[in-house]
Every structure is written in C-alpha cells, then in structure tokens.
Amino acid sequence: MEEPGPVAAFRTLLTPQGQAVLDRVSPYDEERALGTAETLRAEGVDPALTSAALTQARLRARARDRLGPAAERMFFTAAGLEQATRASVAARHAERYAGLAPGDDPELLVADLCCGLGSDLLALARAGPRVLGVERDPLTAALASANVEALGLTGRAAVRVGDATEMALDGVGAVFADPARRDSHGRALAPHRWSPPFSFVIDVADRVAATGAKLAPGVPHDVLPAGTEAEWVSDGGDLVECALWFGPLATDVARRATLLPSGATLTGDGSRRAEAGPVGRYLVEPDPAVIRAGLVAELADQVDGRLVDPTIAYLSTEHRPRTVLGSAYEVTDVLPFGVKRLRALLRERGVGRVTVKKRGTAVTPEQLRPALRLRGDAEATIVLTRVAGEQSVLIVEPLTSQW
C-alpha cells in the first residue's frame, strides 16, 4: 500500500542523504539557517528535503528542555511536541508499570493507546515492559516508530497505525491511554470531547485491570471513578497533568499531588477543608498540584498553618515552614488594597521593581505596575489577595530555603 504523502516525505529524512542534510543543519541556529539553506540549494539538495531537515533541527532544539538529550535524535511535529509528555513525567509513569508482576508471561506487554510521538512509549520500554504503541495518525505513527529505532529500543517497542477504540487488547497485560484533548476548536475541556472520550478510558479499565491514563489537570473531580488513584503532577512548578491509575497500578489513596523533579508527594481524599485565620509571620503558596488535588488542608497540617481566607489557597503560619510542597515567604506588611497607599509605601522604601503574585482578585500585574509609578533600586514581592473577605496586599520576602 502506498504511503500517504506526508509519511513518504518524512521518510526521506531517514535516508542516508536525509541524515546527512540533517547533520548539516544541526544544531539549529536561527541566524545561520537561511545561509545554510542557500548553501544546500547551491549544492543541488532538494529544497523540500532542506526545509524538512531545518524543521526537524528547530523542533529538536525546542524539545530539549521537555525531553532532555534524547531529543537530539528524535523526530517531531510541532503539534506532537506540544502534546508530548515531559521526560521526567513519562519516567514517573513508567515506574508504576515496572512494578507490575508479569504473572505467567515473563515479559509484560503494555499497550500505549494514542501514543503520539512516543514519549511515554519510550519511557515504558526503557523501564522493562514490552510496549505496543497505537496511533491513529499515520505520520505521527511513522515518527514514533522512527523514535523507537533512533533510541535503540526496537527490541522493546513497536508502533502500529490504528484506532485505539478498535484494538482487541488480547494478550495485553496493562494499558496506558492518552486521549487527545484538542479538537478543531482548540483545547477540549469537557471529558466527553476528548478523542477518544473519557468513557473509553473507563471501558478499557473494565477490560484490563492495570490501566493508567494521562488526563488534563483540570479534569472535574466528580468524573473520577471511585476506587482509582488520581495523581496531579507538577514539574518545576508547572501543573502538567492528572494521571489516573486503576487496579494494581493504584495505591490505597484517592488523591495524590506529586512534585517533580523532587518526587515529593502529598496524599489524601480531598474531602477536608483547612480552617481560616489571621495572617501570621509566614505565607505559604501551595504548589498547583496540591491545590488541584484538593489537598491544601493536608499541607496546612504539615506547616501548622491556616487559610488567610476560606476561599483562597494561601496558607499562613507563625512557624518557619518546612516543606517543599509550596513556596514560602516571610510577611513584612499587611494592608488593605489601595494603589495610592501601596505606591507611597513602596516609594518610601525605594522599590523600583516588584514581583506581583495574585489570587482572588481581578487586578492584574499589567494593570498595577504602571499605576504604581515606581522608582528606585530595591525589589519587592507583593501578594494581591483576599484576607478574611477583604481585598488586601501582603508585602513578602521569599525564603531562600524551606529547610
């Protein structure tokens, strides 16, 4: 069967000539790209091949922060890279599967449904299981297969073009599913609009007990099935996903917040609410994974803190916080919100630059900074929020270490 045009065009990059051109344009340098293209054209290289090679070199440069050094040997599309699981997060997923007992089968077979460019597939294969990736888009599947070969994992992983919803799953011991959360209108927030929809994940888990799924971090809590473990993951402070674990992949907790790269976790069932009270000497801003998992009360217990407002996820305490599950600050001033009063105080202290943090207020940093008309050499961090229901400003100093 003849391959679709985009797939055939991509495969030219895998030829010896394609690899040679790709080596010529790597590492990608924006300032040199045009000159390199002109040189290759003068040498008689097909302009389409040159363009494809430059695109891959540029995407590899963009992918390095997300996927690490392996990105320099991988192949991407812009859309696929945007949706690819970060290497640190994919490794975290793979740890769960590596811990499964294969039973009578000496090697567990994991089906990676909707595998995309293969970030999770590659991590799973490195961790031990054999992996079969299933991807509906032929070009994406071709790139994923090339990534398997480029990273030397052809004995551990393979990619098949197909519809995940039609896969029989015979002989499959575990499943990882990553439904697409974008459609022609952009980001799809409602689980029934994912492709395949969230109901497909539930169906797969009924057929294969050891099922995991990568979901949007904003997934509504009320759609998460009882008896599963929902794990909200942040990486470097960025909330990146909610991973849902079924059967033997789950632990005995309902909700978990995991912070990477440290691996620190916080668990609970999400039912508790922290008490509110006055602002103390220190302020703690919980990591977004803690907030989205609904585990702020559990963090309050750790730092002996309370909410500054019943509806706002800022904690305050009298004791220096000892936690890596949030950012900690020492509070120097608490005052009602008012631009004139805040401007006067900051000018008095010679503050010319401010870091603005906000929660529970409509005021934006872009609105506030020009209105303050600051001048001076000092810097300050200000927090716009509600305290006991009133719009307030906290002036704080970041703590260099929580330990």
FIGUMAR-242262 format. One record per residue: x, y, z of N, C-alpha, C, O in turn; residue in one letter. Coordinates in steps of 0.2 Angstrom, whole numbers, plus 5000, padded with zeros to 4 digits. Atoms other than C-alpha are relative to their C-alpha. Layout:
<atoms>
XYZXYZXYZXYZa...
</atoms>
This chain:
<atoms>
500449945000500050005000500450065000500950075004m499649945001500750174995499950045006499350055009e500049964994501150285010499750074998499850104993e500249935001500250455012500650054999501150035001p499549955002501250605005500450025006501050025005g499649974994501750675022500549955003501049965005p499650054997502450505028500649994995501149984997v499550015004503350475012500650065000501250054999a499549945000504150655013500449995006501050015006a499650014994504650615031500549954999501149965002f499550065001505550455026500650024996501149994997r499349985003506750555015500550025005501150025004t499649984995507450615031500449945003500949955006l499750064997507850435036500549974995500949924997l499650035005508850405020500750035002500850075006t499449974998510750425021500150074998500450115001p499949935002510650585011499650055005499850105007q500449964995509250655023500450005006500450065009g499650004994510350605038500650054999500750095004q499549965001511750695030499850085000500250125003a500349935000510750855027499850025007500050085009v500249994993510050845045500650025004500650065008l499449994996511850835052500350074998500550115002d499849935003512250995041499750055004500050115005r500349954997510951095049499950005007499650045010v500050014993511151035067500750025003501250015000s500649984996511251105080499750074997500050104993p500349955004509951235074500250075003500350085009y499849934999510551415073499550054996499650054990d500549955004509151545068500450044996500250064990e499749955004510451665062500449974994500550004989e499650045005511351535051499549964995499849944990r500450055003509851445045499950024992499949984988a500149985007509551555029500649994996500549964990l499450015004511351545024500149934999500349914993g499950085000511451355027499549984994499749944990t500550025005509851335016500250024993500249984988a499749975006510651445002500649954998500649944992e499450045001512251345003499749934997500049904992t500350075002511251175001499750004994499849964990l500350005006510251234987500550014994500449984989r499449995005511851294978500349934998500649924993a499750065001512451114980499549954997499749894996e500450045003510951044972499549965004499249915002g500450044995510050974988499350024998499150084998v500749995000508150964986499850055005499950045011d500349954995507351124994499549975005499549995011p500450034996506051015001500349965006500149965012a499650044995507250905010500450055005500450045011l499749954996508251055016499550035005499650045011t500549974996506651135023499849955005499749975011s500250054995506150965032500550005005500449995011a499550014996507850955039500150065005500250055011a500049944995507851135046499450005005499550025011l500650004996506151105053500149955006500049975012t499850044995506750955062500550025005500550015011q499449984995508351035069499750065004499950065010a500349954996507251185075499649975006499649995011r500450034995506051065084500449965005500249965011l499550034995507450965092500350055005500350035011r499749954995508151125099499450025005499650035011a500549994996506451165106499849955005499649965011r500250054996506150995113500549985005500349945010a499550024995507750985123499850015007499949975011r500249994993507051065138499549955003499549945009d500550044998505550955138500249925000500049895005r499850075001506350785133500749995001500949935001l499350024998508150805138500549994994500350004988g499550015006509750755127499749954995499949964989p500250055005508750615118499650044995499650014989a500349965005507850755109500450014994500150024988a499649995006509350775098500049954995500349964989e500050065005509050605090499349994998499249944994r500750015001507150615089499750044994500050084992m500449965005505850675076499450025003499149995007f500649974997504450785079499650044995499850054989f500449955003502950885073499950055005500050045011t500149944995502551055081499549985004499549995010a500650024996500850995087500249945004500049945010a499950064996501550825093500550025006500449995011g499649974994502950915103499650035005499850025011l500449964995501751025111499649955005499549975011e500450054996500750875117500449945004500249905007q499650054998502250765121500150005008500250065011a499950014993502450705139500750025002501249994999t499349984998503950785148500449945002500149895005r499650064999505350655150500049985007499949935009a500050014993505350675169499349975002499349935006s500750024999503450645169499949934998499649895001v500050075003503550495157500449955004500149895005a499650054996504850415168499649985006499749935009a500450014994503750435183499449954998499349915002r500550055003502350345173500349935000500049885003h499750075001503550205169500149975006500149905006a499950034993503950175187499449965002499549905005e500650044998502150115190500049934996499949884999r500050065004502249995176500649955001500549895001y499450054999503949925180499949965006500249915007a500250044994503249875197499549955000499449915004g500550055001501949765190500349934999500849924996l499850075000502149575192499849974993499249974992a500350035007502049495174499749945001499449924995p500450064999501249335181500449954996501049944996g499750065004501549185169500450034994500849994991d499749975006502149305155500750035003500750075007d499449974997504049335158500150074998500550115001p499949935002503849505149499350034999498950014995e500749975000502349615152499950044994500450074992l500249965006501549685136499650065002499050055005l500449944998500949865139499850034993500250044988v500249975005499849945126500050085001499650105006a500049934999500150135124499550034995499750034989d500549985005498550195116500050084999500150115004l499949935002498650365107500750025002500750075006c499449994997500450355109500450064997500950085000c499749945003500850515099500749994998500849944994g499350005002502750545096500449955004500949935002l499750054996503150415109500450015006500849975008g499649984994503750505124499949945006500449925009s500250054995502850385136500249934998500549895002d499850065003503150235125500749985001500949935003l499350005000505050265125500249995008500649945009l499850004993505050285144499849935003500149905007a500250064998504050125147500549944997500649905001l499650055003505150025135500750005004501049955005a499350004996506750085145499949975007500349945010r500250024994505850035161500049935001500049905006a500050075000505749855156499449974996499649924993g500550035004504049815149500150004992500450054990p500149995008503749775130499450044999498950045003r500549955001502749915123499749994993500149994988v500350005007501549915108499650075000499150085004l500449945001501050095103499550004995499649974989g500549995005499450135094499950074999499750115003v500149935001499250295085499650004993499849974988e500549995005497850345073500350044994500250024988r499749965005498850475063500649974997501149955000d499450035003500050395050500650035001501150005002p499349975000501350525050500250005007500849995008l499850004993501350535069500349935002500849925006t499750074999501550345070500649994997501149955000a499450005004502950355057500650035004501150005005a499549974996503850475068500249975007500749965009l499950044994503550375084500449944999500949925003a499650065002504250225075500750014999501249985001s499349985001505750315070500450025006501050015007a499749994993506050375088500249945003500749945007n499850074997506050195094500649984997501149965001v499450025003507350155081500650045002501150025003e499549954999508350315084500349995007500950005008a499850014993508450275103500249935002500349915007l499850064999508950095101499549955003499749915007g500450044996507350015108499549964995499049944997l500550045004506649915093499949935002499449905000t500150074997506849755103499550015005499249965008g500449994995505749835116499350034999498850025002r500649965002504449935107499850004993500350004989a500250005007503449945091499450055000499050065005a500549955001502150065084499549974994499849954989v500550035005500550015074499550064999499350105003r500549955002499450135064499349975002499149924999v500750034998497650105071499650055004499950095007g500549974996496150165080500049975007499849915007d500050024993496350145099499449965002499449915006a500650024998494550115101499849934997499449904999t500250065004494549965089500649945002500549895000e499550054999496049875097499749955005499449965010m500350054996495649705104500349995007499949975012a499650014994496949705118500149935003500249925008l499850074998497149515118500750005001501250024997d499350014998498749475127500350065003500950065005g499849944997498949645134499950005007499449985010v500050014993499449645152499850075004499650075009g500249944997499249835155499950054994500250044989a500149955005498749995146500250075003500150085009v499949934998499250175146499650044994499850024988f500449965005498050295137500150075001500150105007a499949935000498250475132499650034995499850054990d500449975005496750545124500250074998500450115002p499949935003496950695113499550055004498950045004a500549964997496250845122500050074996499950124999r500149945005496250965107499649984994499649924992r500450015006495050975093500050064995500550104996d499949945005494751095078499850075003500050125001s500149944996494151225091500550025005500450075008h499549994995495651215102500049955005499949895004g500050044994495851145119499349985002498950025003r500650034998494451025124500049995007500349955010a500050014993494051045142499549955002499749925007l500550054998492550935143500249934999500449914993a499750075001493050745145499649974994499949934991p500350035005491750695133500250024993500049994988h499849985007492550795119500749984999501049994994r499350025001494250715121500049944995499449924993w500050055006494750595107500549945002501149965001s500650024999494450455112499750035007500150065010p500349964994493150525126500249965006500549905006p499850034993493450485144499749945001500049895005f500450065000492150355143500449944998500349885000s499650055003493350255133500649975005500749915005f499550024995494650255147499749955005500049905007v500450044995493350185159499949934997500049885000i500150075004492950045146500649965000500649905001d499450045000494749995144500249985007500449925008v499850034993495049985163499549955002499749905006a500450064998493549865164500349944997500149894999d499750065004494449755151500749985003500949925003r499350014997496249775158500150045006500150105007v500049974994496349805176500650055001500550105004a499449954999498149885176500050054994500350044989a500149945005497650045166500250065004500050085009t499849934998498350215168499850054994499850034988g500249955005497850375159500350075002500350095007a499849934999498550545156499450044998499250044993k500649955000497150675159500250075000500850095003l499949924999497050865158500050015008499649985011a499949994993497550935175499350035003499250035009p500649974998495851025175499449955000498849985000g500550055000494850865174499550015006499850015012v500549994994493250885185500149945005500149885003p499950064995493450785201499449955000499549905002h500650044999491650725200500049944995499649904995d500050055006492050615184500549955002500549904998v499550054998493450525193499749945003499449955008l500450064997492850345197500349985007500949995008p499950024993492850285215500549944999500549904994a499650065000494250155219500750024995501149974995g499449985004495550245207500550055004500250085009t499649954997497050355212500150054995500450044989e499949945004497150525204500650045002500650065008a499449974998498850605204500150064996500350054990e499849945003499150785200500750015000501050015005w499250005000500950815194500150074997499950104993v499749945002501850975193500849994998501149955002s499250005002503650995185500350075000500150114996d499749945000504651135190499550065002499650125000g500649954998503051225197499550004995499050044996g500650005005502051195181499649945001499849885001d500450054999500551095183499949974993499650004989l500050025007500550975168499549944999499349934993v500550055001499350835171499649975006499849995012e500350044995498150725181500149934997499849914992c500050075002498650545180499549965004499549965010a500550054996497350415184500249934999500349904994l499750074999497850245190499449955002499149975007w500550054999496650095190500449935003501049925001f499850064998496849925198500749995003500850035008g499350014996498649865203500550064999501050065002p499649945001499350025196499950065006500350105007l500249954995498450125210500349985007500449925008a499850024993498950135228499350015004498850015001t500650004996497750145243499850075002499450085006d500249934999497550335242499550024994499650004988v500549975005496150435232500450054996500350054990a499649945003497250585228500750015002500950005008r499349994999499050625226500250064997500050074991r499649945004500050785222500749985000501049965005a499350025001501750745215500450064997500250094992t499649955002503050875213500749984997501149945000l499350025003504550845201500450074999500150124998l499650065000505950845200500149975007500549925007p499850034993506050815219499749935001499949895005s500450064998504750675219499650015006499349965008g500450004994503950745234499249994999499050014994a500750015001502150695237499650015006499950025011t500449994995500650735247499349964998499149964992l500550055001499150615249499450025004499550055010t500649994996497350625255499449984996499549954990g500650025004495550605249499650064997499150064994d500349945003495150785245499450035004499150085001g500649994997493750795257500150065006499650095008s499949964994494550905271500050084997500250094992r499949935001494551095272500450035005500250025011r499649964995495851205281499650055003499150085000a500349954996495251325294500450074998500950074995e499749935001495551515291500150045006499850025011a499849964994496351635302500450064998500550084992g499749945002497351795303500749994997501049934997p499450015003498951825293500650005006500650045010v499550014995500451765303500750034997500750074992g499349975002502351795301500249974993500650004989r499850035006502551675286499449994995498849984998y500550025005501551645270500249944996500849944994l499950055004501451485260499649994994499049994995v500450015006500951465242500049934998500549914996e500050075002500451285239500249994993500050034988p499950025007501151205223499349994997498949975000d500750015003499751205210499849935000499249924999p500250075000499751015210499649995007499149955007a500450014993499251025229499450035000498950005002v500649975001497951145225499549964996498949954998i500550035004497151055211499849935003499249915001r500250064997497150895220499650015006499349965009a500449994995496250975234500349985007499949965011g499650034994497550935247500350065004500850055008l499749944997497851115254499949995008500450015012v500150024993497151055271500649965003500849975008a499550054998498450915272500750045000501150035005e499449965000499851045268499950055006500550065009l500049954994499151165282500249965006500549995010a499850044994499351015294500850005000501150015006d499350005000501151005289500450065002500950055006q499649944998501651185291499650035006499850095008v500349974994500451215306499750074998499850125002d500349945002499551345296499250004999498949955001g500749995001497851415291499950044994500450084992r500149965006497051495276499950075002499750095007l500149934999497151685275499350024998499050075001v500749995001495351675268499749934998500149894995d500350075001494151525267500049984993500049924991p500050015007494151545248500650004996500649994990t499449995003495951575244500649955002500649945008i499550054999497351445243500750035002501250014999a499449984997498651545253500049985007499549995011y499950024993499251475270500450055004500950085001l499649964996499951575284500249965007499749925009s499750044994500951515300500450055003500750095001t499549964996501951585314500749975000501150005002e499450045000503251455311500350004993500049994988h499750005006504551455298499849934996500049884999r500250065003503851325285500549964998501149984995p499650055002504751165282499749964996499549904997r500350045005504051105266500350014993500550074992t499849985007504551085248499349994996499449994989v500650005004502651075243499750064999499150074996l500349945001502451255241500650055001501250045003g499549945000503451425240499850045007499250055008s500049974993503751505257500350085000500750094996a499849935000503851695261500050025007499650005011y500049964994504151805276499650064999499750104995e500449945001502751935278500350065004500450055010v499849944997503352105282499450065001499450095006t500549964999501752205279499349974998499349934993d500750015002499852185278499650065000499550095005v500449945000498752325272499449994995499549954990l500650005005497052355263500350024993500750064993p499849985007497252365244499850074999499250095000f500149935002497452545238500650024996501150014999g499449985004498552605224500450055004501050055004v499649944998499052765232500449985007500950005007k499650024994499452695249500649954999501149965002r499550045002500452555241500650034997501250024998l499549965003501352675230500450045005501150045004r499649964996501852785244500549955005501049975006a499550054996502552635255500649984996501149984998l499450035004503552565240500550064999501150044998l499549955001504252735236500450025006501050035005r499649994994504752765254500649955001501149975004e499550054999505752605253500550004994500949954994r499650005006506552645236499949944996500449924992g500150065004505752505227499850024993499450064992v500149985007505852515208499849944996499649954991g500250065004505452335203499649965005499849955011r500450044996504052225210499949934996499849934990v500350065002503652045208499349995003499250005009t500750004997501752035209499749934999499749904994v500350065000500851875214499350025002499150065006k500749994999498951865214499649945001499749894998k500650055000497451755219499450035003499550065009r500749984997495651805222499950074999499650115002g500149935001495751975214500050014992500349974989t500049985007495352055197500650044997500750054991a499549965002496852165197500649964997500849915000v499450035004498252115185500750035001500750095002t499349974999500152145187500150054994500450104996p499949955005500052235170499650065001499850124999e500449944998498752355177500350045006500450105006q499749974993499652385194500650034999500750085001l499349975000501452415189500050074997500350115000r500049935002501152565178499750055005499950115006p500349964996499952635191500450025007500450075010a499649994994501252625205500650054999500850085003l499549955002502552735195500649995005500850045008r499550014995503952655205500750034997500850044991l499349985002505752725205500449985006500249995012r499550024995507252665215500449934998500249904993g499650065002508452515215499849945004500049895002d500250064996507652405228499549964996499149984992a500550045002506552255224499549985005499749975011e500550024995504952195232499649944997499449954991a500550055002503752045231499350025003499350035010t500649984997501952095234499449954998499549924992i500550055001500451975235499350045000499150075005v500749975000498652035230499649945001499649904997l500550054998497351935238499550025004499450085006t500549994995495851925250500349985007500549925007r499950034993496151915269499450015003499150075004v500750004997494551875278499550044996499150084999a500549975005493551935263500150064998499850094994g499849945002494452095261500550004995501049974996e499449995005495552145246500650035004500550085007q499449984996497252165253500649994996500749964991s499450015003499052175249500549985006500550005011v499550034995500452075258500750024996500850004991l499349995002502252135256500449945003500449935009i499750064998503351975257500750004998500950034993v499350025002505151915256500149934999500049895004e499950085001505451745248500549975005501150005006p499550044996506351625259500549964996500249934991l499550045005507951555251500049935001500149894996t500050075000507651385258499449995005499350025010s500650024996506151295266500349965006499949935010q499750054995507351185277500550045004500850005008w
</atoms>
